[in-house]
């Protein structure tokens, strides 16, 4: 289940938490249902509106962007093609101060290579950009932050609805299902799992209802033992020259798909 952010100042989530240094990756599923500049995920500085990293969508330009800004420089990696009123898998990869790249539904935007290192970052937020009013109009599901740069294959796994908790779990800095709180509470804390420690984000929005806004089901990979038979003696062929191979069993583990949530 996702959460619904209705472009209201009370409906965004924030936590006083020092973000990881480069590299890091933002990823989420988003359903944009209204026009405007919608911030999906952000690292910001509560004392300055000009120091941040954001993953956002701008309906005016039609671009989804991985954006970084300081008081003197702002640069974005952008990509067009997000369709409103449908679910999209979106990510931003900050491999270094001079490397940011947005990703949308399996396609990378143009890499942006200006060196930008915002200072004093002290807050992580969903649904808005710290000290601004770029509130999300839409629904958000499975927002996850890794303290590494995910590969194209790992992002493809995310697009294919693999449980993000199984993608580089040792590098997950923060992750939430956005589904463990009661429905219709306009201000309730979100519990975030993190590699170092858990933390909460107050001021969460209500969850949506209606199956039309449910994200794709998340797939959990499990493992099941399978029995294979292999020749005991290499090169022996059953039924040839009156001889025959002796077979023995070996147990292998083969992945299966299950646990859709």
C-alpha positions in Angstrom: 0.0 0.0 0.0 1.2 3.5 -0.8 0.6 6.8 0.9 -1.3 9.7 -0.5 0.3 13.1 -0.4 -2.3 15.8 -1.4 -0.1 18.9 -1.9 -0.8 20.1 1.7 1.8 21.4 4.2 0.6 18.9 6.8 1.0 15.9 4.4 4.7 15.4 4.0 7.2 13.4 6.0 10.5 14.5 7.5 13.2 13.2 9.8 16.2 15.0 11.4 18.8 12.6 10.1 22.2 13.4 8.6 22.3 11.9 5.1 25.0 9.6 3.8 27.9 11.0 1.9 28.4 10.2 -1.8 27.5 7.8 -3.3 23.8 7.3 -2.7 20.6 6.3 -4.5 17.0 7.4 -4.2 14.3 5.1 -5.6 10.5 4.9 -5.3 7.3 4.1 -7.0 5.2 7.2 -7.7 1.7 8.0 -9.0 1.4 11.7 -9.9 -2.2 12.8 -10.1 -2.1 16.6 -10.3 0.0 19.3 -11.9 2.8 21.2 -10.2 6.4 20.7 -9.0 6.2 17.5 -6.9 9.1 16.6 -4.7 9.3 12.8 -4.2 12.4 12.4 -2.0 15.0 14.9 -0.7 18.0 15.6 1.5 18.0 19.2 2.8 19.4 21.8 5.1 16.8 23.2 7.5 18.8 26.4 7.8 19.1 27.1 4.1 16.7 26.6 1.2 19.6 26.6 -1.2 21.4 23.4 -0.1 19.8 20.1 -1.2 19.5 17.0 -3.3 16.0 16.2 -4.7 14.2 13.6 -6.8 11.2 15.4 -8.3 8.7 15.8 -11.2 7.7 19.1 -12.9 4.5 19.0 -14.9 5.3 22.3 -16.6 8.5 21.0 -18.2 7.3 17.4 -18.2 10.7 16.3 -16.7 11.6 14.0 -13.9 14.9 15.2 -12.3 17.7 14.3 -10.0 18.7 17.7 -8.8 21.5 19.2 -6.6 21.8 22.8 -5.5 24.0 25.0 -3.4 23.8 28.8 -2.9 25.8 29.4 -6.1 25.1 26.4 -8.4 22.1 24.2 -9.3 22.2 21.4 -11.8 19.8 18.5 -12.8 19.9 15.3 -14.7 16.5 15.1 -16.4 14.3 12.8 -18.4 10.9 13.3 -20.1 8.2 10.7 -20.5 6.5 10.3 -17.1 2.8 9.7 -17.5 0.5 11.1 -14.8 -2.2 8.9 -13.3 -0.2 5.8 -13.6 2.6 4.2 -11.5 6.2 4.8 -12.4 9.5 3.5 -11.0 11.8 6.5 -10.4 15.4 6.7 -9.2 18.2 9.1 -8.8 21.8 8.0 -8.6 24.4 10.3 -7.1 27.7 8.4 -7.7 29.9 11.4 -6.7 29.7 15.2 -6.3 30.2 15.5 -10.0 27.9 12.6 -11.1 24.1 12.6 -10.8 21.7 10.7 -13.1 17.9 10.3 -13.1 16.2 7.0 -14.1 12.6 6.5 -15.1 11.0 3.1 -15.8 14.2 1.5 -17.0 15.6 4.4 -18.9 18.5 6.7 -17.8 18.4 10.4 -18.3 21.5 12.3 -19.4 24.2 12.3 -16.8 25.0 15.7 -15.2 28.7 16.2 -14.2 29.0 19.6 -12.5 30.6 19.2 -9.1 28.0 20.2 -6.5 28.3 19.4 -2.7 25.5 21.0 -0.7 26.5 21.8 2.8 24.8 21.3 6.2 22.5 18.6 5.1 20.5 17.5 8.2 17.1 16.3 7.1 15.5 13.5 5.0 12.1 14.2 3.6 9.3 12.6 1.5 6.6 14.6 -0.3 8.3 18.0 0.0 11.7 19.8 -0.3 13.0 21.2 3.0 12.2 24.9 3.5 10.2 25.0 0.2 6.6 24.3 -0.8 7.0 21.8 -3.6 4.5 19.4 -2.2 3.8 16.1 -3.8 0.5 15.7 -5.6 0.1 12.0 -5.7 1.0 8.7 -4.2 4.3 7.2 -3.1 5.3 3.6 -2.4 8.5 1.8 -1.3 10.8 4.9 -1.1 14.3 3.5 -0.4 17.7 5.1 0.1 21.0 3.2 -0.5 24.4 4.5 0.5 25.8 3.3 -2.8 25.2 3.8 -6.5 22.9 1.0 -7.7 23.7 -0.6 -11.0 21.4 -0.7 -14.1 20.7 -4.4 -13.3 19.7 -3.6 -9.7 17.4 -0.8 -10.9 15.9 -3.2 -13.4 15.2 -5.5 -10.5 13.4 -2.7 -8.7 11.4 -2.0 -11.9 10.5 -5.7 -12.1 8.9 -5.3 -8.6 11.6 -7.1 -6.7 11.3 -6.3 -3.0 13.7 -3.4 -2.5 14.8 -4.9 0.8 16.5 -7.7 -1.2 18.5 -5.3 -3.4 21.8 -4.6 -1.7 20.3 -4.9 1.8 23.7 -4.2 3.4 23.6 -0.8 1.8 20.1 0.3 2.7 20.3 3.5 4.6 16.5 4.0 4.9 13.5 2.1 3.6 9.7 2.0 4.4 6.7 0.2 2.9 4.5 3.3 3.7 1.9 0.8 4.8 2.3 0.0 8.5 0.3 2.9 9.9 -3.4 3.1 10.4 -5.5 4.4 7.5 -7.0 7.9 7.6 -4.5 9.4 10.1 -3.3 12.8 8.9 -0.3 12.9 11.2 1.3 9.7 12.3 4.9 8.6 12.5 6.5 6.4 9.9 9.0 3.9 11.2 12.0 3.6 9.0 14.4 0.7 9.0 18.0 1.7 8.5 21.3 -0.2 8.4 22.7 1.8 11.4 19.6 2.6 13.4 15.8 3.1 13.1 14.2 6.5 13.0 10.8 8.0 12.6 9.3 10.6 10.2 6.4 12.5 11.7 3.6 14.3 9.8 2.8 11.5 7.3 -0.1 11.7 5.0 -3.1 9.4 4.8 -3.1 6.3 2.8 -5.1 6.1 -0.4 -8.0 3.8 -1.0 -9.1 2.3 -4.3 -7.3 -0.5 -6.2 -6.6 1.8 -9.1 -3.8 3.5 -7.1 -2.1 0.4 -5.8 1.4 -0.1 -7.0 2.6 -3.3 -8.7 2.9 -6.2 -6.2 6.3 -6.6 -4.7 8.0 -9.9 -5.4 10.1 -11.7 -2.7 12.7 -14.2 -3.9 12.7 -17.4 -1.9 14.8 -20.6 -2.4 13.6 -24.2 -2.8 15.9 -27.3 -2.9 15.8 -29.3 -6.1 17.1 -32.8 -6.7 19.4 -33.4 -9.6 21.2 -36.6 -10.8 24.7 -36.5 -12.1 27.1 -39.3 -13.4 29.4 -40.7 -10.7 32.1 -41.3 -13.3 32.7 -38.6 -15.9 32.5 -39.8 -19.5 30.4 -43.0 -18.9 27.4 -43.4 -21.1 24.4 -45.6 -20.0 23.6 -48.4 -22.4 26.7 -48.2 -24.5 29.0 -51.2 -24.8 27.1 -53.1 -22.2 28.2 -50.7 -19.5 26.3 -48.1 -17.6 26.9 -45.1 -15.5 26.3 -45.1 -11.8 24.3 -42.0 -10.8 24.3 -40.2 -7.5 22.1 -37.3 -6.3 23.1 -33.8 -5.6 20.9 -31.1 -4.0 21.0 -27.6 -5.5 19.0 -24.5 -4.5 16.9 -22.9 -7.2 15.2 -19.5 -6.7 11.4 -19.4 -7.0 9.0 -16.5 -7.1 6.7 -16.0 -4.1 5.6 -13.8 -1.3 3.9 -11.1 -3.4 2.8 -8.4 -1.0 
